[in-house]
Amino acid sequence: MLGVSVPLTDKAAEILLVLAEEVDANFDDNDERHISILRELWSVLFGDQKAFERKSDVWKTVGFQKDDPATDLKNTGTLGLSCMSYLGQMYREESKEITKKNEKNIKTNYPFAIVGINVCSLLIELLNLRDCRYLSTQAGYWGIFEDEKAFYEIFCMMFFHVDCQWTRRAMIRAQFGELINELKSIVSRIFERGPRNLQQFKEIAFD
């Protein structure tokens, strides 16, 4: 059963605008907040074993394509970093386990950073965040985003789904596009049911 469209409330609009601005934001080395997010992500991924480096080949060990992680953020802006940092901070043990089991660069493992960026990009697309297109979107799920953590929590659920399916089905990197398309279909169907808040989204997802 499809959800009934509801108006975008002022609170949800304000939170979505912040997210949309991050999508359009290029990483700025002079922005203390951007550097802070990157430091947080470094801490999550590498702990205190290595001193933070803005540019380093160490970033490539978790799936960034170059020594500068900012170069991989074209499709997500700084929101991609924020999502991965949130995942690592709120689900620290799970994140450590994921990065540990995928540390070898082989086809049966997946790169943490690439998955994070692709999952974030997919959620941006589903919600029409780019260029604030959500403002003209009729939907029944806007109430979810009165919670400022909702986008990040849904991102985490999507990431964990990828991890679970990857492991359960013994997938390889060549199948990643297939898995992302499946994820798009699943999350689209959840949104179509019009969950009014994050809890309802989770209940539908786990149903």
TIFIRO-747565 format. One record per residue: residue number from 1; chain; x, y, z of N, C-alpha, C in turn. Coordinates in nm, 3 decimals. Layout:
REM residues N
     n   chain       n.X       n.Y       n.Z      ca.X      ca.Y      ca.Z       c.X       c.Y       c.Z
   NUM       A         X         Y         Z         X         Y         Z         X         Y         Z
...
//
This chain:
REM residues 207
     n   chain       n.X       n.Y       n.Z      ca.X      ca.Y      ca.Z       c.X       c.Y       c.Z
     1       A     0.085    -0.118     0.000     0.000     0.000     0.000     0.089     0.124     0.000
     2       A     0.062     0.213    -0.095     0.143     0.331    -0.108     0.106     0.434    -0.002
     3       A     0.207     0.507     0.043     0.184     0.611     0.141     0.118     0.733     0.079
     4       A     0.046     0.808     0.160    -0.020     0.930     0.114     0.079     1.046     0.126
     5       A     0.084     1.131     0.023     0.177     1.243     0.026     0.144     1.338     0.140
     6       A     0.247     1.386     0.206     0.230     1.481     0.316     0.316     1.603     0.288
     7       A     0.277     1.718     0.340     0.357     1.838     0.318     0.494     1.828     0.384
     8       A     0.590     1.896     0.327     0.723     1.906     0.386     0.718     2.009     0.498
     9       A     0.738     1.966     0.621     0.729     2.058     0.734     0.851     2.150     0.737
    10       A     0.839     2.259     0.810     0.950     2.354     0.820     1.073     2.288     0.881
    11       A     1.052     2.205     0.982     1.165     2.141     1.049     1.237     2.046     0.955
    12       A     1.160     1.963     0.882     1.220     1.870     0.787     1.291     1.945     0.676
    13       A     1.229     2.055     0.629     1.290     2.134     0.522     1.423     2.193     0.566
    14       A     1.430     2.235     0.690     1.554     2.293     0.743     1.665     2.189     0.751
    15       A     1.630     2.069     0.797     1.729     1.961     0.808     1.774     1.914     0.670
    16       A     1.680     1.900     0.578     1.714     1.857     0.442     1.801     1.960     0.371
    17       A     1.778     2.088     0.399     1.859     2.193     0.338     2.005     2.181     0.381
    18       A     2.027     2.151     0.507     2.164     2.133     0.557     2.231     2.017     0.483
    19       A     2.157     1.907     0.465     2.210     1.792     0.393     2.240     1.827     0.247
    20       A     2.145     1.898     0.185     2.162     1.937     0.045     2.283     2.028     0.026
    21       A     2.306     2.115     0.122     2.423     2.205     0.114     2.553     2.127     0.123
    22       A     2.552     2.019     0.202     2.671     1.934     0.210     2.697     1.862     0.078
    23       A     2.589     1.822     0.012     2.603     1.755    -0.118     2.674     1.847    -0.218
    24       A     2.641     1.974    -0.212     2.699     2.071    -0.306     2.833     2.127    -0.261
    25       A     2.878     2.089    -0.141     3.000     2.147    -0.086     3.124     2.068    -0.127
    26       A     3.220     2.138    -0.185     3.351     2.077    -0.212     3.433     2.079    -0.084
    27       A     3.517     1.981    -0.067     3.602     1.978     0.052     3.694     2.099     0.051
    28       A     3.698     2.167     0.165     3.776     2.290     0.177     3.877     2.274     0.291
    29       A     4.004     2.277     0.256     4.108     2.259     0.358     4.111     2.373     0.459
    30       A     4.048     2.484     0.425     4.044     2.598     0.518     3.920     2.597     0.606
    31       A     3.834     2.497     0.586     3.712     2.484     0.666     3.741     2.389     0.782
    32       A     3.742     2.440     0.903     3.776     2.359     1.020     3.681     2.241     1.038
    33       A     3.554     2.261     1.002     3.457     2.152     1.017     3.492     2.037     0.922
    34       A     3.531     2.069     0.799     3.566     1.965     0.703     3.687     1.885     0.752
    35       A     3.787     1.956     0.801     3.906     1.887     0.853     3.870     1.803     0.975
    36       A     3.780     1.855     1.058     3.738     1.782     1.177     3.669     1.651     1.140
    37       A     3.582     1.654     1.039     3.514     1.532     0.995     3.616     1.431     0.944
    38       A     3.714     1.479     0.869     3.816     1.391     0.815     3.900     1.330     0.927
    39       A     3.931     1.409     1.029     4.005     1.358     1.144     3.924     1.250     1.216
    40       A     3.794     1.275     1.231     3.707     1.177     1.298     3.706     1.045     1.221
    41       A     3.699     1.057     1.088     3.697     0.936     1.005     3.829     0.862     1.016
    42       A     3.939     0.935     1.016     4.071     0.874     1.034     4.077     0.798     1.167
    43       A     4.028     0.862     1.274     4.028     0.800     1.406     3.947     0.671     1.406
    44       A     3.831     0.675     1.340     3.745     0.557     1.333     3.814     0.444     1.259
    45       A     3.875     0.476     1.145     3.932     0.374     1.058     4.067     0.322     1.105
    46       A     4.148     0.411     1.162     4.286     0.373     1.194     4.321     0.385     1.341
    47       A     4.231     0.436     1.422     4.256     0.448     1.565     4.371     0.542     1.594
    48       A     4.439     0.514     1.702     4.552     0.598     1.742     4.685     0.541     1.697
    49       A     4.679     0.438     1.613     4.803     0.374     1.569     4.882     0.461     1.473
    50       A     4.812     0.546     1.401     4.878     0.632     1.303     4.834     0.777     1.327
    51       A     4.930     0.869     1.320     4.898     1.012     1.333     4.823     1.058     1.208
    52       A     4.724     1.143     1.228     4.641     1.191     1.118     4.725     1.255     1.009
    53       A     4.694     1.219     0.885     4.756     1.282     0.768     4.645     1.320     0.670
    54       A     4.645     1.447     0.633     4.543     1.495     0.539     4.550     1.417     0.407
    55       A     4.671     1.398     0.356     4.693     1.319     0.235     4.792     1.209     0.268
    56       A     4.755     1.087     0.236     4.841     0.974     0.269     4.795     0.850     0.193
    57       A     4.890     0.765     0.156     4.854     0.638     0.093     4.775     0.548     0.188
    58       A     4.779     0.582     0.316     4.702     0.503     0.414     4.553     0.506     0.381
    59       A     4.504     0.618     0.329     4.363     0.628     0.291     4.325     0.520     0.189
    60       A     4.419     0.484     0.104     4.390     0.386    -0.001     4.369     0.246     0.055
    61       A     4.416     0.222     0.176     4.400     0.090     0.236     4.255     0.061     0.274
    62       A     4.172     0.166     0.282     4.029     0.145     0.313     3.941     0.179     0.193
    63       A     4.002     0.187     0.075     3.921     0.197    -0.046     3.916     0.331    -0.115
    64       A     3.977     0.435    -0.057     3.985     0.560    -0.133     4.081     0.536    -0.249
    65       A     4.054     0.600    -0.362     4.130     0.568    -0.482     4.265     0.639    -0.489
    66       A     4.278     0.750    -0.415     4.403     0.824    -0.417     4.443     0.859    -0.273
    67       A     4.561     0.922    -0.261     4.607     0.959    -0.127     4.529     1.075    -0.068
    68       A     4.448     1.141    -0.150     4.362     1.250    -0.105     4.217     1.203    -0.109
    69       A     4.155     1.172     0.004     4.017     1.119     0.004     3.915     1.215    -0.055
    70       A     3.945     1.344    -0.054     3.850     1.443    -0.106     3.824     1.425    -0.255
    71       A     3.918     1.364    -0.327     3.900     1.348    -0.472     3.789     1.249    -0.506
    72       A     3.748     1.167    -0.411     3.644     1.068    -0.436     3.503     1.119    -0.405
    73       A     3.491     1.245    -0.367     3.364     1.295    -0.314     3.279     1.372    -0.415
    74       A     3.307     1.359    -0.543     3.237     1.439    -0.644     3.087     1.419    -0.642
    75       A     3.042     1.296    -0.616     2.898     1.267    -0.621     2.825     1.292    -0.489
    76       A     2.901     1.313    -0.382     2.835     1.327    -0.251     2.872     1.456    -0.179
    77       A     2.971     1.531    -0.229     3.021     1.643    -0.153     3.072     1.594    -0.018
    78       A     3.072     1.681     0.080     3.122     1.641     0.212     3.024     1.550     0.288
    79       A     2.902     1.535     0.234     2.805     1.448     0.301     2.854     1.303     0.306
    80       A     2.928     1.262     0.203     2.982     1.126     0.203     3.075     1.103     0.321
    81       A     3.161     1.200     0.349     3.250     1.189     0.465     3.171     1.188     0.595
    82       A     3.071     1.276     0.604     2.989     1.285     0.726     2.920     1.151     0.755
    83       A     2.871     1.087     0.649     2.801     0.959     0.667     2.896     0.851     0.716
    84       A     3.013     0.842     0.655     3.109     0.739     0.697     3.160     0.764     0.838
    85       A     3.178     0.892     0.872     3.221     0.926     1.007     3.113     0.890     1.108
    86       A     2.986     0.918     1.076     2.874     0.884     1.164     2.868     0.733     1.185
    87       A     2.879     0.659     1.076     2.877     0.513     1.084     2.984     0.463     1.180
    88       A     3.104     0.517     1.165     3.215     0.473     1.248     3.200     0.510     1.394
    89       A     3.142     0.627     1.421     3.129     0.672     1.560     3.013     0.603     1.632
    90       A     2.900     0.587     1.562     2.782     0.529     1.626     2.784     0.377     1.627
    91       A     2.855     0.319     1.531     2.863     0.173     1.520     3.011     0.135     1.507
    92       A     3.084     0.174     1.611     3.231     0.163     1.605     3.278     0.018     1.590
    93       A     3.222    -0.072     1.670     3.268    -0.211     1.665     3.235    -0.275     1.530
    94       A     3.115    -0.247     1.480     3.076    -0.302     1.350     3.167    -0.249     1.240
    95       A     3.200    -0.119     1.247     3.287    -0.059     1.147     3.426    -0.119     1.150
    96       A     3.477    -0.140     1.271     3.609    -0.202     1.285     3.609    -0.343     1.227
    97       A     3.502    -0.417     1.254     3.493    -0.554     1.203     3.488    -0.554     1.050
    98       A     3.410    -0.460     0.994     3.397    -0.452     0.848     3.531    -0.419     0.783
    99       A     3.600    -0.317     0.835     3.727    -0.278     0.775     3.833    -0.386     0.794
   100       A     3.828    -0.455     0.907     3.925    -0.561     0.933     3.909    -0.675     0.834
   101       A     3.787    -0.720     0.814     3.767    -0.837     0.728     3.785    -0.805     0.580
   102       A     3.785    -0.675     0.545     3.802    -0.636     0.406     3.936    -0.567     0.379
   103       A     4.032    -0.582     0.470     4.157    -0.508     0.455     4.244    -0.557     0.340
   104       A     4.230    -0.683     0.301     4.308    -0.733     0.188     4.245    -0.688     0.057
   105       A     4.326    -0.642    -0.035     4.278    -0.592    -0.163     4.259    -0.708    -0.261
   106       A     4.151    -0.782    -0.240     4.120    -0.896    -0.326     3.974    -0.885    -0.370
   107       A     3.938    -0.958    -0.476     3.807    -0.940    -0.539     3.691    -0.983    -0.450
   108       A     3.718    -1.068    -0.350     3.610    -1.112    -0.262     3.587    -1.017    -0.145
   109       A     3.670    -0.914    -0.134     3.651    -0.808    -0.035     3.601    -0.682    -0.103
   110       A     3.538    -0.593    -0.026     3.494    -0.467    -0.084     3.562    -0.350    -0.015
   111       A     3.586    -0.241    -0.089     3.651    -0.123    -0.031     3.550    -0.042     0.050
   112       A     3.577    -0.025     0.179     3.488     0.046     0.270     3.447     0.183     0.214
   113       A     3.545     0.261     0.169     3.517     0.398     0.126     3.430     0.402     0.001
   114       A     3.459     0.317    -0.095     3.381     0.316    -0.219     3.237     0.277    -0.192
   115       A     3.217     0.179    -0.105     3.080     0.140    -0.069     3.009     0.256     0.002
   116       A     3.078     0.319     0.096     3.017     0.431     0.168     2.976     0.544     0.075
   117       A     3.060     0.578    -0.019     3.031     0.687    -0.112     2.916     0.649    -0.205
   118       A     2.915     0.525    -0.252     2.807     0.480    -0.341     2.673     0.471    -0.269
   119       A     2.673     0.426    -0.145     2.548     0.418    -0.068     2.496     0.558    -0.039
   120       A     2.584     0.649    -0.001     2.544     0.788     0.023     2.488     0.850    -0.105
   121       A     2.556     0.828    -0.217     2.512     0.882    -0.346     2.373     0.829    -0.383
   122       A     2.349     0.701    -0.355     2.218     0.642    -0.384     2.109     0.706    -0.300
   123       A     2.134     0.728    -0.172     2.034     0.790    -0.086     2.007     0.935    -0.126
   124       A     2.111     1.005    -0.167     2.095     1.142    -0.220     2.002     1.141    -0.341
   125       A     2.023     1.043    -0.428     1.940     1.030    -0.549     1.795     0.999    -0.515
   126       A     1.774     0.905    -0.424     1.638     0.863    -0.390     1.558     0.977    -0.327
   127       A     1.626     1.065    -0.254     1.558     1.176    -0.185     1.560     1.306    -0.265
   128       A     1.619     1.302    -0.384     1.626     1.423    -0.468     1.692     1.540    -0.396
   129       A     1.799     1.511    -0.323     1.866     1.617    -0.247     1.944     1.713    -0.336
   130       A     1.999     1.660    -0.444     2.084     1.745    -0.529     2.003     1.860    -0.587
   131       A     2.058     1.979    -0.578     1.993     2.102    -0.628     1.857     2.126    -0.561
   132       A     1.839     2.068    -0.441     1.715     2.087    -0.362     1.589     2.047    -0.439
   133       A     1.599     1.944    -0.521     1.481     1.901    -0.599     1.374     1.841    -0.510
   134       A     1.410     1.805    -0.386     1.311     1.751    -0.293     1.198     1.850    -0.267
   135       A     1.226     1.980    -0.287     1.125     2.083    -0.261     1.003     2.069    -0.351
   136       A     1.020     2.007    -0.466     0.907     1.989    -0.558     0.865     1.842    -0.566
   137       A     0.907     1.762    -0.468     0.875     1.619    -0.468     0.758     1.590    -0.375
   138       A     0.658     1.522    -0.428     0.544     1.479    -0.347     0.578     1.344    -0.284
   139       A     0.568     1.333    -0.154     0.604     1.208    -0.087     0.533     1.194     0.046
   140       A     0.528     1.072     0.096     0.462     1.048     0.224     0.560     1.026     0.338
   141       A     0.689     1.041     0.308     0.791     1.005     0.408     0.865     1.125     0.467
   142       A     0.821     1.246     0.439     0.898     1.362     0.485     0.908     1.372     0.636
   143       A     0.811     1.314     0.707     0.816     1.319     0.852     0.940     1.252     0.911
   144       A     0.996     1.157     0.837     1.120     1.090     0.882     1.227     1.193     0.912
   145       A     1.234     1.295     0.826     1.348     1.386     0.830     1.327     1.506     0.922
   146       A     1.229     1.494     1.012     1.223     1.586     1.123     1.326     1.546     1.229
   147       A     1.380     1.426     1.213     1.487     1.375     1.298     1.619     1.402     1.225
   148       A     1.706     1.483     1.284     1.830     1.522     1.217     1.927     1.406     1.198
   149       A     1.903     1.293     1.268     1.990     1.177     1.250     1.935     1.078     1.147
   150       A     1.816     1.104     1.095     1.748     1.005     1.012     1.826     0.968     0.887
   151       A     1.878     1.068     0.816     1.951     1.039     0.693     2.069     0.948     0.724
   152       A     2.140     0.979     0.832     2.259     0.902     0.867     2.224     0.760     0.913
   153       A     2.113     0.748     0.985     2.071     0.615     1.030     2.029     0.528     0.912
   154       A     1.959     0.588     0.816     1.919     0.512     0.698     2.043     0.473     0.617
   155       A     2.138     0.565     0.607     2.265     0.533     0.541     2.329     0.411     0.606
   156       A     2.334     0.407     0.738     2.395     0.296     0.810     2.321     0.165     0.783
   157       A     2.189     0.170     0.782     2.110     0.051     0.753     2.141    -0.001     0.613
   158       A     2.153     0.091     0.518     2.184     0.052     0.380     2.323    -0.009     0.371
   159       A     2.419     0.051     0.440     2.556     0.000     0.439     2.560    -0.141     0.498
   160       A     2.492    -0.160     0.611     2.492    -0.292     0.675     2.422    -0.396     0.588
   161       A     2.322    -0.353     0.511     2.255    -0.445     0.419     2.354    -0.493     0.313
   162       A     2.432    -0.398     0.258     2.533    -0.434     0.158     2.631    -0.534     0.219
   163       A     2.679    -0.504     0.339     2.776    -0.592     0.404     2.718    -0.731     0.427
   164       A     2.595    -0.736     0.474     2.530    -0.864     0.503     2.514    -0.947     0.376
   165       A     2.463    -0.885     0.270     2.441    -0.956     0.145     2.572    -1.000     0.082
   166       A     2.671    -0.912     0.090     2.803    -0.944     0.034     2.859    -1.071     0.099
   167       A     2.848    -1.078     0.231     2.901    -1.191     0.304     2.817    -1.316     0.282
   168       A     2.686    -1.302     0.295     2.596    -1.417     0.285     2.602    -1.483     0.148
   169       A     2.613    -1.399     0.044     2.611    -1.451    -0.093     2.750    -1.471    -0.152
   170       A     2.853    -1.449    -0.072     2.992    -1.464    -0.116     3.015    -1.391    -0.248
   171       A     2.981    -1.261    -0.249     2.988    -1.183    -0.371     3.131    -1.136    -0.400
   172       A     3.152    -1.094    -0.524     3.281    -1.039    -0.566     3.259    -0.899    -0.620
   173       A     3.367    -0.825    -0.639     3.356    -0.684    -0.676     3.280    -0.661    -0.805
   174       A     3.287    -0.755    -0.898     3.217    -0.741    -1.025     3.066    -0.740    -1.006
   175       A     3.017    -0.786    -0.891     2.873    -0.790    -0.864     2.824    -0.669    -0.784
   176       A     2.913    -0.576    -0.756     2.875    -0.463    -0.671     2.762    -0.380    -0.731
   177       A     2.768    -0.355    -0.862     2.663    -0.277    -0.928     2.527    -0.344    -0.915
   178       A     2.526    -0.476    -0.926     2.403    -0.554    -0.910     2.346    -0.535    -0.770
   179       A     2.433    -0.538    -0.670     2.390    -0.523    -0.531     2.335    -0.383    -0.504
   180       A     2.398    -0.281    -0.560     2.351    -0.144    -0.543     2.214    -0.125    -0.608
   181       A     2.192    -0.186    -0.725     2.062    -0.176    -0.791     1.953    -0.245    -0.709
   182       A     1.988    -0.358    -0.649     1.892    -0.426    -0.561     1.858    -0.338    -0.441
   183       A     1.960    -0.276    -0.385     1.940    -0.188    -0.269     1.850    -0.070    -0.307
   184       A     1.871    -0.014    -0.424     1.787     0.097    -0.470     1.641     0.057    -0.477
   185       A     1.616    -0.062    -0.529     1.479    -0.112    -0.539     1.416    -0.132    -0.402
   186       A     1.491    -0.189    -0.309     1.441    -0.216    -0.174     1.405    -0.087    -0.102
   187       A     1.497     0.009    -0.101     1.475     0.134    -0.028     1.364     0.215    -0.094
   188       A     1.355     0.211    -0.226     1.247     0.281    -0.297     1.111     0.228    -0.253
   189       A     1.101     0.096    -0.240     0.973     0.036    -0.198     0.937     0.076    -0.055
   190       A     1.039     0.086     0.030     1.012     0.129     0.169     0.959     0.272     0.169
   191       A     1.024     0.361     0.096     0.979     0.499     0.089     0.838     0.510     0.030
   192       A     0.807     0.423    -0.068     0.675     0.426    -0.132     0.563     0.395    -0.032
   193       A     0.596     0.325     0.073     0.496     0.291     0.175     0.471     0.407     0.272
   194       A     0.548     0.513     0.256     0.522     0.636     0.330     0.542     0.630     0.479
   195       A     0.654     0.576     0.526     0.679     0.579     0.671     0.680     0.722     0.722
   196       A     0.614     0.746     0.836     0.599     0.882     0.888     0.715     0.924     0.978
   197       A     0.794     0.828     1.022     0.908     0.860     1.108     1.014     0.752     1.091
   198       A     1.129     0.772     1.155     1.239     0.679     1.139     1.204     0.541     1.192
   199       A     1.131     0.535     1.303     1.094     0.406     1.360     1.008     0.326     1.262
   200       A     0.913     0.392     1.195     0.831     0.323     1.097     0.915     0.275     0.980
   201       A     1.012     0.356     0.939     1.102     0.314     0.831     1.173     0.184     0.870
   202       A     1.224     0.181     0.993     1.296     0.062     1.040     1.204    -0.059     1.048
   203       A     1.080    -0.037     1.093     0.986    -0.148     1.106     0.954    -0.207     0.969
   204       A     0.934    -0.120     0.869     0.907    -0.168     0.733     1.030    -0.240     0.678
   205       A     1.146    -0.185     0.702     1.270    -0.243     0.650     1.294    -0.383     0.706
   206       A     1.262    -0.401     0.835     1.288    -0.531     0.899     1.172    -0.628     0.884
   207       A     1.063    -0.581     0.824     0.944    -0.665     0.805     0.973    -0.774     0.701
//
